[in-house]
Amino acid sequence: MYAHRMSPIYLSAALAALATILWQDESAAQVTDRRTSTASNVSSAAAAPILPGVFRPFGTISEVNGLQAKARPASPGGEIQFTYPSDLQGNVAPKQPVSISMDGTRVRFTRFPLILDETKSTEVGQGSVSKGAFLVKTKNVRVSPGGMITGETTVKSEDELEGFTGVVWVELRDKDGNPVYHKRALCRGVNLSQSQHESWSISAPPDSAAKAHQVVIHHGRMGCSRDRWDEALDKLKKAGEVAGTFAEAYVASQGGSAGGQTGGSTTQPSR
């Protein structure tokens, strides 16, 4: 018997056809893989959660009526409306900054009044001879969103030969720690071995007070004629500070259409 021998021409043609079939199969598999990968990515993107606990800046409160408040966005867009907690009545005011959750269902704003219960007793100097301490201490500091700031301070000389003049400065900062207001609240002199307690109040511009989220109290020893912040700052000691908390409420309507739930609130610590 003789083995059948294929012509070189037919052999080349068969090999070329086989290569074409294999290339087409591989290309089809690659396309299928790409489509599957793309579909998977699209599905993952669609399923990515919107984080309701993450807030972004929105704007400021524009109107307060009873327990209802409206907030106007900083950039073009519709107002939102919300009902705030009843325990905050009288302590929500226009110009307060408002943040909104990423899913658009809740708002967050500073809870007023800001309260600093007590500062440490600050030694702001000593007598030149007997070295008795000159002390200043402040308590019951309250800041309202309308700008009223009140507190109580004790100025005391423990020196048997000298008195001094003590001062209290109030500084307000926003939630990012940026100064928005500062003013001297008290300047009081005492004689040797004397203590004096005094209540005080000052008024901050409502626009500045509404932005406040932190209160810082500074004590110092200087004459009452030096009432400029830039002149006093290097002679002051930070005596106490407090950061406020956040109140949250559900958005009732947004841009004129129904939004999330109405009512309800939570209090969140400062971040």
C-alpha positions in Angstrom: 0.0 0.0 0.0 1.1 3.5 -0.6 0.4 6.3 1.8 -1.7 9.0 0.3 0.4 12.2 0.0 -1.3 15.6 0.1 -0.2 18.1 -2.4 1.8 20.9 -0.9 -0.7 23.4 -2.3 -3.6 21.7 -0.5 -1.6 21.4 2.7 -0.9 25.1 2.8 -4.5 26.0 2.2 -5.7 23.7 5.0 -3.3 25.2 7.5 -4.3 28.7 6.6 -8.0 27.8 7.1 -7.3 26.2 10.5 -5.4 29.4 11.6 -8.3 31.6 10.6 -10.8 29.5 12.6 -8.6 29.6 15.7 -8.1 33.4 15.4 -11.9 34.0 15.1 -12.6 31.8 18.2 -10.0 33.7 20.2 -11.3 37.1 19.1 -14.8 36.1 20.0 -13.7 35.0 23.5 -11.9 38.3 24.0 -15.0 40.3 23.0 -17.1 38.3 25.4 -14.6 38.8 28.2 -14.6 42.6 27.6 -18.4 42.8 27.5 -18.6 40.8 30.7 -16.0 43.0 32.4 -17.8 46.2 31.2 -21.2 45.0 32.4 -19.6 44.0 35.7 -18.1 47.5 36.1 -21.4 49.2 35.2 -23.3 47.0 37.7 -20.7 47.8 40.4 -21.0 51.5 39.8 -24.8 51.4 39.9 -24.7 49.5 43.1 -22.1 51.8 44.8 -23.8 53.1 48.0 -24.5 56.8 48.6 -23.1 57.4 52.0 -25.9 59.1 54.1 -23.6 59.8 57.0 -21.3 62.1 54.9 -22.3 65.7 54.6 -21.3 68.4 52.2 -21.7 72.2 52.6 -25.1 73.4 51.2 -25.7 77.1 52.1 -27.3 79.1 54.9 -30.6 79.3 56.7 -32.7 82.0 55.0 -35.9 81.9 56.9 -37.2 80.7 60.3 -40.9 80.4 61.1 -41.8 78.5 64.3 -40.1 75.1 64.0 -39.9 75.4 60.2 -36.7 76.7 58.5 -35.6 77.2 55.0 -32.0 77.1 53.7 -30.7 78.7 50.6 -27.9 77.0 48.6 -24.6 78.8 48.1 -24.6 77.8 44.4 -27.6 78.1 42.1 -30.4 75.7 43.1 -33.6 75.4 45.0 -34.2 76.0 48.7 -34.7 73.2 51.1 -37.1 73.2 54.0 -36.9 71.3 57.3 -38.4 71.0 60.7 -35.8 71.4 63.5 -36.0 70.0 67.1 -38.4 71.8 69.4 -35.6 72.2 72.1 -33.8 74.5 69.7 -36.7 76.9 69.3 -35.4 80.5 69.6 -31.8 79.3 68.9 -32.0 78.8 65.2 -31.4 82.0 63.1 -30.8 83.2 59.5 -27.3 83.0 58.2 -26.4 79.8 60.1 -24.4 77.5 57.8 -26.1 74.3 56.7 -24.7 71.0 55.4 -26.7 68.4 53.6 -26.2 64.6 53.5 -24.9 63.1 50.3 -28.2 61.3 49.7 -30.1 64.6 50.2 -32.3 63.5 53.0 -30.9 65.3 56.0 -29.4 68.6 57.0 -26.9 69.4 59.7 -26.2 72.7 61.5 -24.6 74.0 64.7 -26.7 73.5 67.9 -27.0 76.8 69.8 -26.5 78.2 72.4 -22.8 77.4 72.5 -21.9 76.9 76.2 -18.6 77.0 78.0 -19.2 76.0 81.6 -15.9 77.1 83.1 -12.4 78.0 82.3 -9.3 77.2 84.3 -8.1 79.8 86.8 -5.4 81.5 84.8 -2.4 83.1 86.4 -1.7 86.2 84.2 1.0 87.7 86.4 2.6 88.1 89.8 3.4 90.8 92.3 6.8 92.3 91.7 8.0 91.9 95.3 6.1 89.2 97.2 5.2 87.3 94.0 1.5 86.8 94.8 -0.5 85.4 91.9 -2.8 87.5 89.7 -5.7 85.3 88.7 -8.6 85.4 86.2 -11.4 82.8 85.9 -14.5 82.8 83.7 -17.6 80.6 83.8 -21.2 80.3 82.3 -20.3 81.6 78.8 -23.2 81.4 76.4 -23.3 82.4 72.8 -26.6 82.8 70.9 -27.0 82.7 67.1 -28.3 86.2 67.3 -25.0 87.5 68.7 -25.6 87.9 72.4 -22.6 86.6 74.4 -22.7 86.5 78.2 -20.5 85.2 81.0 -19.2 85.7 84.5 -15.6 86.4 85.5 -13.6 86.6 88.8 -10.5 88.8 89.0 -8.4 88.1 92.0 -5.1 89.4 93.4 -3.3 87.1 95.9 -0.5 89.5 96.3 -0.3 91.4 99.6 1.4 94.5 98.1 0.0 94.9 94.6 -3.2 94.8 92.6 -3.6 94.5 88.8 -6.0 94.9 85.9 -7.4 91.7 84.4 -9.1 91.3 81.0 -11.3 88.8 79.3 -11.4 88.4 75.5 -14.0 86.3 73.6 -13.1 84.7 70.3 -15.5 82.8 68.0 -14.4 80.4 65.3 -16.3 78.5 62.7 -16.5 74.7 62.4 -13.2 74.7 60.5 -11.4 76.6 63.2 -11.3 79.9 61.3 -11.8 83.1 63.5 -15.1 84.9 62.7 -15.2 87.4 65.7 -13.2 88.6 68.7 -13.9 91.3 71.3 -12.9 92.2 74.8 -15.7 91.3 77.2 -14.3 92.7 80.5 -11.6 94.9 81.9 -11.5 95.1 85.7 -8.9 96.2 88.2 -8.6 94.9 91.8 -6.5 96.1 94.7 -4.0 94.0 96.7 -5.5 90.9 98.2 -8.8 91.6 96.6 -11.2 89.5 94.5 -14.1 90.8 92.4 -16.8 88.8 90.6 -18.7 90.4 87.7 -21.2 89.4 85.0 -20.8 90.7 81.5 -22.4 90.7 78.1 -21.3 91.7 74.6 -23.1 91.7 71.2 -21.5 90.2 68.2 -22.8 90.9 64.6 -25.5 88.3 63.9 -23.8 87.3 60.7 -20.6 86.5 62.6 -22.3 84.8 65.5 -24.4 82.6 63.2 -21.2 81.1 61.8 -19.7 80.3 65.2 -19.1 76.7 66.2 -16.3 77.2 68.7 -15.8 79.6 71.6 -12.4 80.5 73.0 -11.8 82.5 76.1 -8.6 84.4 76.6 -7.4 86.0 79.9 -4.7 88.6 80.4 -3.2 91.4 82.4 -3.2 94.9 80.8 -4.7 98.3 80.9 -8.2 99.0 79.8 -7.0 101.4 77.1 -5.5 98.5 75.1 -8.7 97.2 73.4 -7.2 96.2 70.0 -7.0 92.5 69.3 -3.7 92.7 67.5 -2.2 94.6 70.4 -3.6 92.4 73.1 -3.0 89.0 71.5 0.6 88.5 72.5 -0.3 89.3 76.1 -3.2 86.9 76.4 -3.4 83.3 77.6 -5.9 80.8 76.3 -8.0 79.9 79.3 -10.7 77.6 77.9 -12.5 76.6 74.7 -15.4 74.5 73.6 -16.7 73.2 70.3 -20.4 72.9 69.7 -22.4 69.9 68.6 -24.4 69.4 65.4 -28.2 69.1 65.2 -29.7 67.1 62.3 -33.1 67.2 60.8 -34.9 65.5 57.8 -35.4 67.5 54.7 -39.1 68.0 54.2 -38.9 69.5 50.7 -36.3 70.4 48.2 -36.6 72.7 45.2 -40.4 72.8 45.7 -40.9 69.0 45.6 -41.3 66.5 48.3 -38.1 65.1 49.7 -37.3 62.9 52.6 -39.2 62.3 55.9 -40.4 65.2 58.0 -39.5 65.8 61.6 -36.9 64.0 63.7 -33.5 65.0 64.7 -30.2 63.8 66.2 -27.3 65.4 67.8 -23.8 64.7 66.5 -20.5 65.6 68.1 -18.3 68.2 66.4 -15.9 66.9 63.8 
